[in-house]
Amino acid sequence: MKEYWNNRFIHEGHIWGRQPSKTVIDAKRIFALNSVKTVLVPGAGYGRNTKILSDTFQVDAIEISSEAVLLGRQWDTGSHFIEGSIFDLSFNNKRYDAIYCYDLIHLFTKSERMRLIKTCIQQLNEGGIYYFTCFSNEDESFGVGKEVEYNTFEYKKGKISHFFDEDDLINHFSETEIKEIGEVEEVFEYSNDVSRTYKLRYIYGRSNSNTSKV
Ligand SMILES: C[S@@+](CC[C@H](N)C(=O)[O-])C[C@H]1O[C@@H](n2cnc3c(N)ncnc32)[C@H](O)[C@@H]1O
């Protein structure tokens, strides 16, 4: 995983451009409404989506790729980039008011996804807010490659992607207080002038059922 991402960041740099996702703008609005001060961003890449958060909140960005961390520290000087895996948060005993996690959870098998979500939710303060995005089963890549688990496809050797339908996404977060789920389209212009529209789903909620302004 680490080698794959390092190679991509070495050869493609700011792979998905420099404009933040509309989901992070939405997440920022929700975080501000709820007086959030600290945010954890797992799988932060080169900081495309952390930069807009770190001008307002204290952001810790966890990223497995050393190359992405180098790019991130240049692009978003406001976030604190930590090189490491989200599955090994033993080095990080901090708790956060919120988590924003863009397009990370679909990269794993079911048991890994459940572990990732549990690990993230455990990093939240009581009543903390989470906002995740992931691939939708409505995306054009759905069904490409060998199905290795339910709705999870190996689309290139050793590289899998899970595609979430609405119920599946709800089930993954069933131990939390879900506030909203929805669909969003993202258009990326790649460096070779190719553009691609991705269909994503998002979910946000709280780590428990405390009173909320969300
Ligand atoms: C699809 S990219 C999304 C990038 C980023 N979230 C954004 O908003 O641009 C997935 C990112 O997760 C990172 N990643 C993959 N597995 C990870 C892990 N176990 N722990 C931390 N980061 C991971 C990859 O290096 C890559 O930067």
The ligand as an SDF file (V2000), in Angstrom:
LIG
                    3D

 27 29  0  0  0  0  0  0  0  0999 V2000
   -7.5670    8.1320   -2.3300 C   0  0  0  0  0  0  0  0  0  0  0  0
   -6.2860    8.9270   -1.4580 S   0  0  0  0  0  0  0  0  0  0  0  0
   -7.1960   10.2670   -0.6750 C   0  0  0  0  0  0  0  0  0  0  0  0
   -6.2830   11.4210   -0.3560 C   0  0  0  0  0  0  0  0  0  0  0  0
   -6.8120   12.4860    0.5810 C   0  0  0  0  0  0  0  0  0  0  0  0
   -7.7270   11.9850    1.5900 N   0  0  0  0  0  0  0  0  0  0  0  0
   -7.4000   13.7020   -0.1080 C   0  0  0  0  0  0  0  0  0  0  0  0
   -8.3340   14.2580    0.4420 O   0  0  0  0  0  0  0  0  0  0  0  0
   -6.8900   14.1260   -1.1430 O   0  0  0  0  0  0  0  0  0  0  0  0
   -5.9670    7.8310   -0.1110 C   0  0  0  0  0  0  0  0  0  0  0  0
   -4.8080    8.3080    0.7610 C   0  0  0  0  0  0  0  0  0  0  0  0
   -4.7420    7.4840    1.9240 O   0  0  0  0  0  0  0  0  0  0  0  0
   -3.3780    7.1530    2.1900 C   0  0  0  0  0  0  0  0  0  0  0  0
   -3.3940    5.8870    2.9510 N   0  0  0  0  0  0  0  0  0  0  0  0
   -3.6330    4.6410    2.4840 C   0  0  0  0  0  0  0  0  0  0  0  0
   -3.6080    3.7410    3.4770 N   0  0  0  0  0  0  0  0  0  0  0  0
   -3.3490    4.4390    4.6150 C   0  0  0  0  0  0  0  0  0  0  0  0
   -3.2030    4.0620    5.9790 C   0  0  0  0  0  0  0  0  0  0  0  0
   -3.3010    2.7930    6.3880 N   0  0  0  0  0  0  0  0  0  0  0  0
   -2.9660    5.0320    6.8960 N   0  0  0  0  0  0  0  0  0  0  0  0
   -2.8380    6.3380    6.5050 C   0  0  0  0  0  0  0  0  0  0  0  0
   -2.9560    6.7480    5.2190 N   0  0  0  0  0  0  0  0  0  0  0  0
   -3.2220    5.8150    4.2870 C   0  0  0  0  0  0  0  0  0  0  0  0
   -2.7340    7.0810    0.8130 C   0  0  0  0  0  0  0  0  0  0  0  0
   -1.3290    7.2320    0.8750 O   0  0  0  0  0  0  0  0  0  0  0  0
   -3.4420    8.2370    0.1020 C   0  0  0  0  0  0  0  0  0  0  0  0
   -2.7640    9.4550    0.3210 O   0  0  0  0  0  0  0  0  0  0  0  0
  1  2  1  0
  2  3  1  0
  2 10  1  0
  3  4  1  0
  4  5  1  0
  5  6  1  0
  5  7  1  0
  7  8  2  0
  7  9  1  0
 10 11  1  0
 11 12  1  0
 11 26  1  0
 12 13  1  0
 13 14  1  0
 13 24  1  0
 14 15  1  0
 14 23  1  0
 15 16  2  0
 16 17  1  0
 17 18  1  0
 17 23  2  0
 18 19  1  0
 18 20  2  0
 20 21  1  0
 21 22  2  0
 22 23  1  0
 24 25  1  0
 24 26  1  0
 26 27  1  0
M  CHG  2   2   1   9  -1
M  END
$$$$
